[in-house]
Amino acid sequence: MVDRLESTDRPAAGHPVGQPVGGRGLDRDGYGAPQSRRRVTLVEFGIFEQVAGVLAVCVAAGALALVLRQPLIVGLLAAGIAVGPEVLGLVESTTEIELLATIGISLLLFVVGLKLDVRLVSKLGPVALATGLGQVLFTSLFGYAIAVALGFDTVPAVYIAVALTFSSTIIIVKLLTDKRELEDLHGRIALGFLIVQDICVVLAMIAITATGSAEADDLLGEFVGVIIRGTLLLVAVALVGKYIAPTVTHLLARSSELLVLASVTWAVALAAISILLGFSEEVGAFLAGMSLASTPYREAISGRLTTLRDFLLVFFFIELGTQFELGTALDQLGAAVVFSLFVLIGNPIIVMIIMGTMGYRKRVSFKAGLTVAQISEFSLILVALGVAQGQIGGEVVGLVTAVGLITISASTYLIYGSDRIYERIEPMLRVFERSTPGTNLDLDDEKPEPEYVVVGLGRFGATVLDELRQRGDKVLGVDFDPRSVQSEQWDVPVIYGDAEDPDLPEQLPLAATRWVISTLRTREANLQLINALHHHGYTGKIAVAAEDLAVSEALERAGADLTIRPLHIAARPLLVAIHERDSGDALSD
């Protein structure tokens, strides 16, 4: 047995304290942890036993949250605090937990990038830039005024104000994904200004590091360097997405396992490159997803990564919870409540004002505004840099940590209940909307709205698709063979998808679909497709193929509205023709 792993007096490998890279590998001393609390020997576990215990607590907390009808994120945050040094003491912030959390965050942003329609960048760029910068400026100024009014000195007040400006991309993307609102207009706008905030985070960390060292004269050079490196990174990713990704993904798609492995490798590799260039792993992973967003395999990749992403994100919440220090937070509880109310109320208001001025409707402005009603994990990194530079003390870290936990938990409830909240306060929100809203972005103007979806484009499926097309029906094809997806014979939309993927219905535009027709003759694949469609709320009808009568009856019991036995149907005309020929021959005799 070995002592359970805890942070030591050294920073994590590759992340020296004070360096403005986007990773999280900061020494716990940077968060103001007391030097006397270093080694707890009540229980001695290896890392594997620690992870097993941590996961067990997370499952219990998550189950309790579901029983109490609370958001799962709140349960996971509570689990992170429970397993941390302040409660059960199972684990502290370790390199292993940090690594798993970072990979989970990278996969989350990679999946987000996969879903980004590049044509929307030009449409949403202005509102994302105006809202992101406007909210940062507003929160910084008013946050500083509040901090000074509460008795903080100038430098700590500046750090607190800046820390309050940044919202958590990870939390928001997770919440909007769970609500299936990430691709809605307010979700796309929120993602845009969260990216603007992430850029501001990088610049703020560079400024802190430069002003705290003898290299302050090089601050302008650092900023210029960030711009140059960022431009080169964008150009390189754009070239990969245009010239390399389509060919490589088409080759790899012949094996779904290899396609997923290569996608994860690309996401993590570009996240690592992004860190080396001075950005966060979120930026690199997001750009990796964008580079594959134009390929026909993006939905399949996204669907297959969902489970892995959600599992690894558990470690992000664990890491966040381990940073909580109860004693320091209680000492700053009054100020934490004041700042939390400011973030929960003030940030959404400024977003609604800016978006309303630009002509967006109040519902879109309100739901986008709620996404900034919390502070980011990067806020903790920011104040940790301040401690490492000797500019602020541990009390600021405790305060920001408490504000983070309060606002993340509260904003989770606000976002989950956004529709009900909007209905109740809608009359009061009219002040944030122009009398004649001038912005109307249709995000669905190029999305197909098929009446029929045909899954499986073999000989039988291709015939069904062609017959529907010739009748003038709106159709969409789905096939797992990349050669079918890229075939030039189709003049209707055909996408890459796997009938056995439980998340396939999320990839399909089923709002106007009357029939989903599976021409696959595999019993298990059709059963999985039927269950997935029902689970995701599909209300249309389902037709599936079957090999024999027993399979046909089983599929009908599972919920199929119609079963087809292609070989049986094809045999009938042949037998009828033979019978007619025999009858004719008999009459001639």
N, C-alpha and C positions, 0 to 999 in steps of 0.2 A: 504494500500500500504506500501511496505517496501523499504528501500534503496536497489538499485541494488547490487548484491553480488560482492565484490571485495576481493582481497587478503588482509589479515591483517598482523600484525607483527608476527604471529605464523606460523610455518610450518604445512603442511597438516598432518592430523592424521595418525600416524603410520609411518611417514617418517621424522624423525628428521634431521635437516640440518647437512650435513657432513657425514651421514651414507652411506656406499658404497653399498646400495641396488640399484637394477636396476630400481626402480620406479621413477616416475617423480615428486612426491609430494614435491617439494622444494619451500620454501618461495620465493615470488617475490623479497624480499630484497636480496636473494642470487644471483639474476641476476643484482644487482646493481641499482635497481629502486630508484629514489630520494625519500627521506622520506617525502618531502613536498606534493607530489602528492598522496593523500590517499583517499579522498572521493569526488566524483563528484556528485552533487545533481541536475543537470539540468533535469534529468529524473529519476524517481523512479519506478522500475519495480520489480516484483517478478521473481523467477527463471524460472517459466513456460513461462511468457511473454518474458523473455530474450531469451530463447531457440527458441520460435516461431519467434522472430525477426531475430535471427541469421540464422535460417534455411531459412527464406525468402531471406535474403541477399545472402546466398550460392546458392540458386536456381537461383536468378537473375544473379549472377556472373558466374555460370556454364552455363546458357543459353547464356550469352554474349560471353563466351569463345567458345561455339559451333558455334555461328553465325559468329564469327571472325576466325573460324577454328583453334582455339588454343587448346592445351591440357587441359583437364578438371582439372588436378592437379594445373596448373597455375592459373586457375580461382578460385579454392578453397583456394589456398594460398592468393590470392588477397582478397578474402572474409574474411579470417581470420584476415588480417591486417586491413580491413575496419571496422569490428565490434569491434576491439580492442580499447584500451584506447587512442591510438594516432590519431584515425580518428573519427569514430562515437561514440565511448565510450559506446557501448551497453553492453559490457562484458569485464571483465578481466579474467585472469587465475584463475578459481575457482575449488573447489573440485568436483563439479558436472560435469563440462566440462572435467576435468582430468579423472574422473572415466569412463565416456563414451568413451573417447579417448583410455584409457587403455584396456577396453573390446574389442574395435574395433581392436586394435593392436594384442591382444591375439588371436582373431578369425582369423585374417589374417595369423599369423604364424602357427596357428593350421591347417588351410587349407593347407598351404605349407607343413607341416609335413605329412599330409594325403597323399600327392602325392609323397612323397619321397620313392623311391625304395631302400630298405636297401642294396641290392646287389651292388649298385653303390658306396657305401661308401668306400669300399676297392679300387675301381678303381680311384675315384676322390679324395681320401684322400691326396695323395702326392701333387697333383697340388694345391689343396685348401690350404694346410698348407704352401707350398713354396710361393705361390702367396700372401696369406694373411700376413704372416710374412715379406716377402720381401717388400711389398708395405708399411706396417707400418714402417719398418726401413728406407726405402728411404724417405718417406714423412716427418718423424720426423727429420732426419738429414738436408735435404734441406730446410724444413720449418723453422727450427731453424736458419739456415744461413740467410735466407731471412728476418726473423724477426729482427735479430741483425743488418743486413744491413739497415733496415728501422728505426733503432734507439731505438728499445725496449731493456729494461734491460734483464738480464739473466733469471730471474724467469718468467716474462711475456712471454718471447720468448719461453721458454720451454712449457708453457701451450698452447700457440698458435700452436706450432709445433705438439704437441700431439693431440690437438683438430682437426687439419687438417687431421689426419690419418684415422679417422673413417668414414665410409660411411653408409648411411641410409638403413638399411635392409627393413624398412617399405616402403619407397619410391620405392626402386628397385623391391621388390616383387610385389607391386601394378602395376608398369609400365610393368614388364615382364608378369604379369598375363593378363593385358589388351591387350598386343600384342600376347598373347598365345605362349610365348617363354620360360616360366619358366621351361618346361620339355625338352627344347632343350639342347644340350651339353653346350653351353655357359651359359645358365641359371642355369644349375645344378652346374657348376664350380663357377659361381658368388655366388650362395647361399652358397657353401662350404666356400669360403674365407670370406664372410660376417659373418659367424658363428665364424670363427677364430678371426675376428676383435672384435666381441662381447665379446669373452673371454678376449681379451686384454683390453677392456673397463673395465671389472670387476676388473682386476688386477691393472689397472691404478688408479681407484677410491680407491681401498684399499691402494695403496701406498700414494696417496694424503692425505687420512684421517690419516694414521699412521704417516707420516712425519710432519703433522700439529699439532700433539698432543704429549703428554708425553709418548705415547706408541709406539714410533718409534722402540724401541728394539724388539717389537713383530711382526715386519713386516714379517719376515720369517715364523713365526708361522701362521700368517694370510694367507699367500700364501699356506702353507701346508694344512691349514683348508679348503681352497677353493677346492683344489684338492681332498681331502677326501670326502667333501660333494658332489662335482660334480660326483665322481665315484659312491657313494652310490645312488645318484639320477638316474644315468644312469642304474645301475643294477636293481633298483626297477622298472623303466619304462620298461626295457627289459623283466622282469618277468611278469609284467602286460600284455604286448603285446603278450607274448607267451602262457600264461596259463589262463588268465582271460578274456581278451578282446574278443577272438573268441566266447566263450560261452555266455557272457553277450550281445554282439551286436546281436548275432543270436536270442536271446530271445526278445530283445527290438525292433528288426526290424519288428516284427509283427504289430507294430504301428509306422508309420513314424514320427508322432509328438513326441512320446516318445523317439525315437532314436535320433532325433535332439536335444531335450531338454537334454538328458543324455550326448550327445557329447559336447554341450556348457558348461554344468556343469563340465565335466571332464577337458576341456580346461582351464576354469577360475580357477578351484580348483588347478590344477597343476601349473598354472602361479602364484597363490598366494603362494603356497608352495615354488616355486622357489625364490620368493622375500624374504621369511622368511629365506631361506638358503643363501642369499647374492647374488643371481643372478638376472637377469632381468626377467620380465614377458614374454618377447619374448622367452627366453630359455625354460621355463616351458611349454608354449603353444605349441611351436615347438615339444618338446618331447612328449607331449600329442597326437599330430597328428601322430607322428611316431609310437606310440604304437598301433594305429588303422590302420596303413597303410597296414598291411598284411591281414586285414579282407576284405570280399567281398563287404562290404557296404561303403567303403571309398569314392567312386565316388558319391554315392547318398547323403551321408552326406555333401560332399563338395558342390555339386550343390545346396542343400537346404540352405546352409549357405551364399551363395554368396551375396544375396540381403541384408541380415542383416549385413554382414561384411562391405559392401560398405557404408551403411548408417552410421554405427558407426564410420567408418574411417573419415567421414566428421568432426567429433569433434577433431580428431587428427590435422587436418589442421587448425581448428579454434584455438586450443591451441597453435600451432606453431606460428600462426600469432599474437596472443595476446602478445607474448614475444618480438615483434619487437618494438624498441624504435627509433623513427625517428631522434631525435636530436643527440643521441649518434652515430647512424649509419652514419649520414652525416659528423660528425666530423672525422670519420675514413674511409671515402669513398675511398680515394686514396689507402690506405693500403688494404682495402677490395677488391678492384679491382685487385691489384697485387696478393694477396693470392688466389683469385678466379681463376685467369688465371693459377696459379700454379696447383691448384687442378684439373681444367678442362683439362689441357694438360699433366701435369707431371704424375699424377696418372695413367691414361690410358697407357702412354708410358711404365712405369715400369712393369705394368701387361703384356703388349705385349712382352716386353723383356724376362720376366721370362717364360711365356708360350711358346714363340718361342724357347727358349733354351731347353725346355722340349719336343719339337717336335710337338706342336699343330699348326694347320694351321692358317694362318693370319686372315681369316674371323672370326674364333672362338675366337682368341686372341683379335681382335679388338672389337667385340661385348661384350665380357666379360670385357674388359678394360673400356668401357664406363660406366659400372655400378659403378665404383668407382670415377666417376667425380663429386662428391658432398660430403658434409660433413653431419654428422648425427645429429639427435636431441640429441644424447648422448654427442655430443661435447659441447652443451649448458649446460648439466648437469655437465660435467667435469669442465668447467670454473666456474660454480656456486659453486661447492665445493671449488675451489680455493679462491673465494671471501669469502665464509663462514669461511675458515681457515685464512683469512687475508693475503694471500700471493699475491693476485693480486687485481686490482681495477676494477671498472665498465666499464672503457674504453675497456678492453679486452673482456668483455661480449658483448658490442655493436659491436665490430669488428667481433667477431665470429658469432654473430647473422646475421650481414649483409652478411658475406661470405656464411652462410648457405642458406639464401634466394636467393642469386645470383646463387650459384652453383646448388641448387635444381631445380630452374626454368630453368637454362641453360641446365642441364643434362637431364631434361625432354624432351626438344626439340631434343637433341642429340640422345637419346635412341629411341624416336618415329621415327626419320629420319635416323636411323643407316644404313638401307639398301641402301638408296640413297647416303648417305655420303660415304659408303664403295665403291660403284661403281665409284665414282668420284676420290677417292684417292687411289684406289687399287694398282696402280703401285708403289706408294711411300711406301706401307706397306710391300713390298717384303723383305725389309731389316730385318723385324721382324720374318721371316720364314726361317727355315733351308731348304737347297736345296732339301733334302729328308725328309719331315716330318715323324717322327717316331711314332706318337701317333694317333691311330685310334680307338676310342671307339664307338661302335655301341650300342646306347641306345635302339634300337628297336629290338634287336636280339631275344627277347622272347615275343614280342607283337604280338597278332594275327592280320592277315590281311585278314579278311573274305570277301568273294564275296557276301555272303548273311547274313543279320542280321534279326533274327526272334524275334519280340517283343511280349511277351505273350506266356507262355509255358503251357497253359491248354491242354485239350485233342486234340484240333485242332492244336494248335501251336506245341505241342510235336510231332504230326504226321508229320507236315511240316518239322520240324527240322530233324527228323529221316530220312525222305525220301531224303532230301538234302544230309545228311551225307552218306547215302548208295550209292548215285550217285557219291560220291567222291568229292563233292564240299566243299570249305572252308566256314564254317558257325560259327556264334556266336549267342548265345541265350541271351535274356534279359527278366528278370521277376521280379515282385515286391514281390513275395512270397519267403521269405528266405529259406523255406523248398525246393523249387524248385532249388534255387541256390546251396544249399549244397547237393542235391540229388546225389547219386553215380551212377545213371542210365546213366548220360551223360558222353560220352567220347570226348566231344567238349567243348570249353570255354562257360561258362554261367556266366553272371554278374548280379548284383542286380541293378535294375533301374526302374524308374517310367515314363511311357509314357507321363504323364501330367507335368513332370518337364521340363520347357523351356530350361534348360541347359543339358538335356540328350544327345544331339548330341555331346557336348564337351567331354562326357565321353566315346564315342564310336570311335573305329579306323575305320573311314569311307573312308580313302584315296583310297582303292582298292575295295570298296563295290559297287556292281552293283545294288542290290535290297535291300531295307529295307522293310520287310514284317511284317505288324502288324496284328495279329490274334485276336486282341481285337475287341469286337463288340459294344463298347461304342462310340457314335458319337463324344462327346466332347473330349475324349482322342485321337481319331484319328485325329481330326482337330488340336489339340494342337501339336501332333507329326509332322504333315505335315508342319505346320507353323514354328515350331522350326527347322526342317531340312532345309527348304528353307532359314530361317534367318541366319543359320550358314554356308551357302554356299555349302550344299550338292548338287552334280550334278548328282547323280545316279537316279534310278527310285524308285518309292514308290508304294507298293501294300497294300491295307487295306481291312479289313473285314467290312461288313455292314449287318444290320438286314433286311432291306427292300429296295425297289427300290428308294424311296425318299431320304433315307440316302445315298445310293450309288451315286445318282446324285449330292448331296450336297458335298460329299467328292471329286468327280471328279472336280467339280467347284473350290474347294479349292486347287487343284494341284495334286491329286492322279493320277498316271498313270494307275492303274488297281484297280478295286474294286471287291471283292469276297463276294458272299452271301452263306456262308457255308451250311445253312439249305436248301436253294434252290438247291444247287449243290448236296447235299446228297440225296435229295428227288428224283432226276431224275433217278438214277439207280433202285431205288425201284419201281417207276412207270413203267419204261421200263420193268422190270422183271415181274411185275403184268400183263402188257399188253401182253407180250410174252406168259405168262402162259394162259391168257384168250384166246389168238389166237390159242394156241395149243389145248386147251380144245374144242374150237369151231370146229376145223378141225377133231378132234377125234370123235366128235358127228356126 
